């Protein structure tokens, strides 16, 4: 797994370099002008989970309630009316649907008649047994044997009638309870999530109000990268500066979701990954977000501090420095390096750089005082438009095999 992960990182690093070149090609592609040799394009150190905007795989996710209530139907009953539809808000005690009680009422009436008949049979068998036992006292030896056989036969029929009466009592109680509770009501406050076919495993599902959680859809190519208790960063799709933190609480590989991929050429399989939130402030049920593995979540010693990808650092072996933006101009900034993350190919920055700085990929054409631009922001393109969730770019395994 470690070896595979490093291969993935190398591929992503190559993609990052290509993405860097995109900064310079973009103005020409969009008609915004030609590339300017005297401008250095910079990107933020912070706001990207501690790394660059190109190396963090992001996955589509949605905010949902912590609990989804499933309301099943009784297969033996027919539904008469449904009182809710998808998207409706409900309170505890609100009516969801109602069973047809006409057939149940007919069954109840028939069961009560059968019960009366069973009670009558029981009385008759008891009377017959009493009469035969009385005759047995004055009968001859041969007559007593015949009477004994008749008594045993009546006792057997009596047990059958008593068993039937007991079953009918249970049936009557069940039918009376069903008729009394023919209207099924919501057990929680929430929102109607689905209304399915009555024969479905869950006829109605309700997203209960209360604590939120994040439901991410992760492809089978990436699902092995996630594990329970892993730290996750949740990011707003509309404002990347808005982030929340959480942990993976469950990975549901038993319920895969199959759909066409972004190119429509093949089907992809995704699995639900559920993430608990440290805080829900500013979030709404149904809000679409992206999730990504928090920096250092799979490397304990990298959990704290500031980390940047090594290809941002020049003169690594002698006097390491980075190109930063200062007052709209480029500046060579010396940095003190700490630990090295061999899995993610990045260094801890002990001093010389902060989360709020903007940095550029080192190039030979750079000089101190060069004018800077904030990449896509200065080209008029929202950063979120360039943040494509990793699963949307997933390449089917068969295609990968053809490439390799």
C-alpha positions as CSV (number, residue, x, y, z in Angstrom):
1,X,0.0,0.0,0.0
2,X,2.9,2.4,0.8
3,X,4.4,1.7,-2.6
4,X,1.2,2.3,-4.4
5,X,0.6,5.5,-2.4
6,X,4.1,6.8,-3.4
7,X,3.3,6.1,-7.1
8,X,0.1,8.0,-6.7
9,X,2.0,11.0,-5.1
10,X,4.5,11.0,-8.0
11,X,1.6,11.2,-10.5
12,X,0.0,14.0,-8.5
13,X,3.3,15.9,-8.4
14,X,3.6,15.7,-12.2
15,X,0.0,17.0,-12.4
16,X,1.0,19.8,-10.1
17,X,3.8,20.9,-12.4
18,X,1.5,20.8,-15.3
19,X,-1.0,22.8,-13.3
20,X,1.7,25.4,-12.6
21,X,2.2,25.8,-16.4
22,X,-1.6,26.3,-16.7
23,X,-1.2,29.6,-14.9
24,X,0.7,30.9,-17.8
25,X,-1.3,29.3,-20.6
26,X,-4.6,30.4,-19.2
27,X,-4.6,34.0,-20.2
28,X,-4.0,33.0,-23.8
29,X,-6.6,30.3,-23.8
30,X,-9.3,32.5,-22.4
31,X,-8.4,35.5,-24.6
32,X,-7.2,37.5,-21.6
33,X,-3.9,38.4,-23.2
34,X,-0.5,36.9,-23.8
35,X,2.0,35.7,-21.1
36,X,4.0,38.4,-19.4
37,X,7.6,37.5,-18.6
38,X,7.6,40.2,-16.0
39,X,4.8,38.8,-13.8
40,X,5.2,36.0,-11.3
41,X,2.1,34.0,-10.4
42,X,1.8,33.1,-6.7
43,X,-0.6,30.8,-4.8
44,X,-1.5,30.8,-1.0
45,X,0.4,28.7,1.5
46,X,-2.6,28.4,3.8
47,X,-6.2,27.7,3.0
48,X,-5.3,24.5,1.2
49,X,-4.9,22.1,4.1
50,X,-1.2,23.0,4.5
51,X,-0.1,22.1,1.0
52,X,-0.6,23.5,-2.5
53,X,-3.9,23.7,-4.2
54,X,-2.9,21.1,-6.7
55,X,-1.8,18.2,-4.5
56,X,-4.9,17.7,-2.2
57,X,-7.4,15.2,-3.5
58,X,-10.9,16.5,-2.9
59,X,-14.0,14.5,-2.9
60,X,-17.7,15.5,-3.3
61,X,-19.7,15.4,-0.1
62,X,-23.0,16.7,1.3
63,X,-24.1,17.8,4.8
64,X,-26.8,15.6,6.2
65,X,-28.5,14.8,9.5
66,X,-26.6,12.5,11.9
67,X,-29.5,10.0,11.7
68,X,-31.7,8.8,8.9
69,X,-34.9,7.1,10.1
70,X,-36.4,4.4,7.9
71,X,-40.2,3.7,8.0
72,X,-41.1,0.3,6.7
73,X,-44.5,-1.0,5.7
74,X,-46.4,-4.2,6.6
75,X,-46.4,-6.4,3.6
76,X,-49.7,-7.9,4.6
77,X,-51.4,-4.4,4.5
78,X,-52.5,-2.2,1.7
79,X,-51.8,1.6,1.8
80,X,-54.8,3.8,1.5
81,X,-53.3,7.4,1.6
82,X,-49.9,9.0,1.8
83,X,-49.7,12.4,3.5
84,X,-46.1,13.4,2.7
85,X,-43.8,13.9,-0.3
86,X,-40.0,14.2,-0.7
87,X,-38.7,17.4,0.8
88,X,-41.5,18.0,3.2
89,X,-40.7,19.1,6.8
90,X,-42.3,17.0,9.5
91,X,-42.7,17.2,13.2
92,X,-42.8,14.2,15.6
93,X,-46.4,12.9,15.5
94,X,-47.2,14.1,12.0
95,X,-49.1,11.6,9.7
96,X,-47.0,9.9,7.1
97,X,-49.4,7.4,5.6
98,X,-52.5,5.3,6.4
99,X,-53.3,1.7,5.8
100,X,-56.6,0.5,4.3
101,X,-58.6,-0.9,7.3
102,X,-61.7,-2.2,5.4
103,X,-60.0,-5.6,4.7
104,X,-58.6,-5.7,8.2
105,X,-62.1,-5.0,9.7
106,X,-63.5,-7.9,7.6
107,X,-60.7,-10.2,9.0
108,X,-61.4,-9.0,12.5
109,X,-65.2,-9.7,12.2
110,X,-64.4,-13.2,10.8
111,X,-61.9,-13.9,13.6
112,X,-64.5,-13.0,16.2
113,X,-67.0,-15.4,14.7
114,X,-64.4,-18.1,14.7
115,X,-63.6,-17.4,18.3
116,X,-67.3,-17.8,19.3
117,X,-67.3,-21.2,17.5
118,X,-64.2,-22.3,19.2
119,X,-65.6,-21.3,22.6
120,X,-68.8,-23.3,21.8
121,X,-66.7,-26.4,20.8
122,X,-64.8,-26.2,24.0
123,X,-68.0,-26.1,26.1
124,X,-69.4,-29.0,24.1
125,X,-66.2,-31.2,24.5
126,X,-66.1,-30.4,28.3
127,X,-69.8,-31.4,28.6
128,X,-69.2,-34.6,26.7
129,X,-66.2,-35.6,28.8
130,X,-68.2,-35.0,32.0
131,X,-71.1,-37.1,30.8
132,X,-68.8,-40.0,29.7
133,X,-66.9,-39.9,33.0
134,X,-70.3,-40.2,34.8
135,X,-71.4,-43.2,32.7
136,X,-68.0,-44.8,33.3
137,X,-68.7,-45.2,37.0
138,X,-71.7,-47.5,36.5
139,X,-70.6,-49.3,33.3
140,X,-69.3,-52.8,32.9
141,X,-65.7,-53.7,32.3
142,X,-66.1,-53.8,28.5
143,X,-68.2,-50.7,28.5
144,X,-65.6,-48.8,30.5
145,X,-62.9,-49.5,27.9
146,X,-65.1,-48.0,25.1
147,X,-66.0,-45.0,27.3
148,X,-62.3,-44.4,28.1
149,X,-61.5,-44.3,24.3
150,X,-64.3,-41.7,23.8
151,X,-63.1,-39.6,26.7
152,X,-59.5,-39.5,25.3
153,X,-60.8,-38.6,21.8
154,X,-62.8,-35.7,23.3
155,X,-59.9,-34.5,25.4
156,X,-57.7,-34.4,22.2
157,X,-60.4,-32.4,20.4
158,X,-60.7,-30.1,23.4
159,X,-56.9,-29.3,23.3
160,X,-57.2,-28.5,19.6
161,X,-60.1,-26.2,20.2
162,X,-58.3,-24.5,23.1
163,X,-55.2,-24.0,20.8
164,X,-57.4,-22.5,18.1
165,X,-59.0,-20.2,20.6
166,X,-55.6,-19.0,21.8
167,X,-54.5,-18.3,18.2
168,X,-57.7,-16.4,17.5
169,X,-57.3,-14.2,20.6
170,X,-53.8,-13.2,19.3
171,X,-55.1,-12.6,15.8
172,X,-58.0,-10.4,17.1
173,X,-55.6,-8.4,19.3
174,X,-53.2,-7.8,16.4
175,X,-56.0,-6.8,14.1
176,X,-57.6,-4.5,16.7
177,X,-54.2,-2.9,17.3
178,X,-53.6,-2.5,13.5
179,X,-56.9,-0.8,13.0
180,X,-56.3,1.5,15.9
181,X,-52.9,2.4,14.6
182,X,-53.7,2.4,10.9
183,X,-52.2,5.9,10.6
184,X,-48.4,5.7,10.7
185,X,-46.8,8.9,12.2
186,X,-43.3,10.3,12.3
187,X,-41.2,9.5,15.3
188,X,-38.9,12.5,14.9
189,X,-38.7,16.1,13.7
190,X,-37.0,16.2,10.3
191,X,-37.3,16.3,6.6
192,X,-38.8,13.6,4.2
193,X,-35.8,12.3,2.3
194,X,-37.4,9.6,0.1
195,X,-40.8,8.2,-0.6
196,X,-40.3,4.8,-2.3
197,X,-42.4,2.0,-3.5
198,X,-44.4,0.4,-0.7
199,X,-42.6,-2.9,-1.4
200,X,-39.1,-1.3,-1.0
201,X,-37.0,-2.1,2.0
202,X,-37.5,1.4,3.4
203,X,-40.8,3.0,2.2
204,X,-40.1,6.4,3.7
205,X,-36.8,7.8,5.0
206,X,-36.7,10.8,7.2
207,X,-33.6,12.9,7.8
208,X,-33.9,13.8,11.5
209,X,-33.2,17.3,12.8
210,X,-30.2,17.6,15.1
211,X,-26.5,17.0,14.8
212,X,-25.0,17.1,11.3
213,X,-22.6,14.8,9.6
214,X,-20.8,14.7,6.3
215,X,-21.5,12.0,3.7
216,X,-18.8,11.8,1.1
217,X,-18.9,9.6,-2.0
218,X,-15.5,8.0,-2.6
219,X,-14.6,5.9,-5.6
220,X,-13.3,2.4,-5.3
221,X,-9.9,3.7,-6.6
222,X,-9.6,6.0,-3.6
223,X,-11.6,4.3,-0.8
224,X,-8.6,2.4,0.5
225,X,-7.0,5.8,1.4
226,X,-9.6,6.4,4.1
227,X,-9.8,4.8,7.5
228,X,-11.9,5.2,10.7
229,X,-10.7,8.0,13.0
230,X,-8.8,9.7,10.2
231,X,-8.7,13.5,10.4
232,X,-10.6,15.2,7.6
233,X,-10.8,18.8,6.3
234,X,-14.3,19.9,5.0
235,X,-14.3,22.8,2.6
236,X,-17.1,25.1,1.3
237,X,-17.6,24.7,-2.4
238,X,-18.5,28.4,-2.7
239,X,-15.8,29.9,-0.4
240,X,-12.6,27.9,0.0
241,X,-11.5,29.9,2.9
242,X,-14.4,28.4,4.9
243,X,-13.3,25.1,6.4
244,X,-14.4,22.7,9.1
245,X,-12.6,19.7,10.7
246,X,-13.9,16.2,11.5
247,X,-13.1,12.5,11.6
248,X,-14.1,9.5,9.6
249,X,-16.7,7.5,11.7
250,X,-17.7,4.8,9.3
251,X,-17.0,3.5,5.8
252,X,-19.9,1.7,4.2
253,X,-18.5,-0.7,1.6
254,X,-21.6,-2.8,1.8
255,X,-23.7,-0.2,0.0
256,X,-21.9,0.8,-3.3
257,X,-23.3,3.5,-5.5
258,X,-22.9,2.9,-9.3
259,X,-23.1,5.8,-11.8
260,X,-21.6,7.0,-15.1
261,X,-18.3,8.8,-14.9
262,X,-17.8,12.4,-15.9
263,X,-17.0,11.5,-19.5
264,X,-19.9,9.1,-19.8
265,X,-17.6,6.4,-21.1
266,X,-17.8,3.9,-18.2
267,X,-19.5,3.4,-14.9
268,X,-17.9,4.2,-11.6
269,X,-18.5,2.7,-8.2
270,X,-18.5,4.9,-5.1
271,X,-18.9,4.1,-1.4
272,X,-20.3,6.3,1.4
273,X,-17.8,7.6,3.9
274,X,-19.4,9.3,7.0
275,X,-17.5,12.0,8.8
276,X,-18.4,13.5,12.2
277,X,-17.9,17.3,12.6
278,X,-16.0,19.1,15.4
279,X,-18.4,22.1,14.9
280,X,-21.5,22.6,12.7
281,X,-21.5,26.4,12.8
282,X,-22.3,27.9,9.4
283,X,-23.5,24.6,7.9
284,X,-26.9,23.6,6.6
285,X,-28.5,20.2,5.8
286,X,-28.2,19.6,2.1
287,X,-25.2,21.9,1.7
288,X,-22.6,20.6,-0.9
289,X,-19.0,20.6,0.3
290,X,-15.7,18.9,-0.5
291,X,-13.6,16.8,1.8
292,X,-9.9,16.1,1.9
293,X,-7.5,14.2,4.1
294,X,-6.1,16.6,6.7
295,X,-2.4,17.3,6.3
296,X,-0.4,14.7,8.2
297,X,-3.5,12.6,9.1
298,X,-1.6,9.4,8.0
299,X,1.8,10.6,9.3
300,X,1.6,11.4,13.0
301,X,4.7,13.4,13.3
302,X,3.4,15.8,10.6
303,X,0.2,16.7,12.4
304,X,1.4,20.1,13.6
305,X,3.2,23.0,12.0
306,X,3.5,24.4,8.5
307,X,4.3,22.1,5.6
308,X,4.9,22.9,1.9
309,X,5.7,20.7,-1.1
310,X,9.4,20.3,-1.8
311,X,9.3,21.6,-5.3
312,X,8.5,25.1,-4.0
313,X,11.9,25.2,-2.2
314,X,15.0,26.3,-4.1
315,X,18.6,25.4,-3.1
316,X,17.5,22.6,-0.9
317,X,21.0,21.3,-0.1
318,X,22.7,24.7,0.4
319,X,20.7,27.7,1.5
320,X,17.0,26.8,1.1
321,X,14.7,29.7,0.1
322,X,11.3,30.3,-1.4
323,X,9.9,33.1,-3.6
324,X,7.2,34.9,-1.7
325,X,5.0,37.9,-2.5
326,X,5.6,41.1,-0.5
327,X,3.7,44.3,-1.3
328,X,2.8,43.1,-4.7
329,X,6.4,42.1,-5.6
330,X,8.5,39.0,-5.6
331,X,11.0,38.5,-2.8
332,X,13.6,35.7,-2.1
333,X,12.8,34.4,1.4
334,X,15.2,32.2,3.3
335,X,13.5,29.3,5.2
336,X,14.6,27.0,8.0
337,X,13.5,23.4,7.2
338,X,12.4,20.9,9.8
339,X,11.3,17.3,9.2
340,X,10.8,15.7,5.8
341,X,7.6,13.7,4.9
342,X,8.8,11.0,2.5
343,X,5.3,9.9,1.7
344,X,4.0,13.3,0.7
345,X,7.3,14.8,-0.5
346,X,7.2,17.9,1.6
347,X,9.1,19.8,4.3
348,X,8.1,21.3,7.6
349,X,8.9,25.0,7.7
350,X,10.3,25.9,11.1
351,X,10.7,29.6,10.3
352,X,10.7,32.1,7.4
353,X,7.2,31.4,6.1
354,X,3.7,31.8,7.4
355,X,0.2,30.5,6.5
356,X,-0.8,33.9,5.2
357,X,2.1,34.1,2.6
358,X,1.8,33.7,-1.1
359,X,4.5,31.7,-2.8
360,X,5.5,30.9,-6.4
361,X,7.1,27.9,-8.2
362,X,10.8,28.7,-8.6
363,X,11.8,29.8,-12.1
364,X,15.1,31.0,-13.5
365,X,13.4,34.2,-14.8
366,X,12.5,35.4,-11.3
367,X,14.2,38.3,-9.7
368,X,13.4,40.3,-6.5
369,X,11.0,43.1,-7.1
370,X,9.2,41.3,-10.0
371,X,5.5,42.1,-10.2
372,X,3.2,39.3,-8.8
373,X,-0.3,38.1,-9.6
374,X,-2.6,35.7,-7.7
375,X,-2.9,33.1,-10.4
376,X,-6.5,32.4,-11.3
377,X,-7.8,35.2,-9.1
378,X,-6.1,37.9,-11.2
379,X,-7.4,36.2,-14.3
380,X,-11.0,36.6,-13.0
381,X,-11.6,32.9,-12.5
382,X,-13.0,31.8,-9.1
383,X,-10.7,29.4,-7.4
384,X,-13.5,26.9,-6.8
385,X,-14.0,26.6,-10.5
386,X,-10.5,25.0,-10.7
387,X,-11.1,22.7,-7.8
388,X,-12.4,19.5,-9.3
389,X,-13.2,16.7,-6.8
390,X,-10.8,13.8,-7.3
391,X,-13.5,11.3,-7.9
392,X,-14.8,13.3,-10.8
393,X,-11.4,12.8,-12.5
394,X,-11.2,9.1,-11.7
395,X,-9.8,7.0,-14.6
396,X,-11.4,3.5,-14.8
397,X,-9.0,0.7,-13.9
398,X,-9.2,-0.9,-17.4
399,X,-8.0,2.4,-18.9
400,X,-5.1,2.6,-16.4
401,X,-4.1,-0.9,-17.4
402,X,-4.0,0.1,-21.1
403,X,-1.7,3.0,-20.2
404,X,0.7,0.9,-18.2
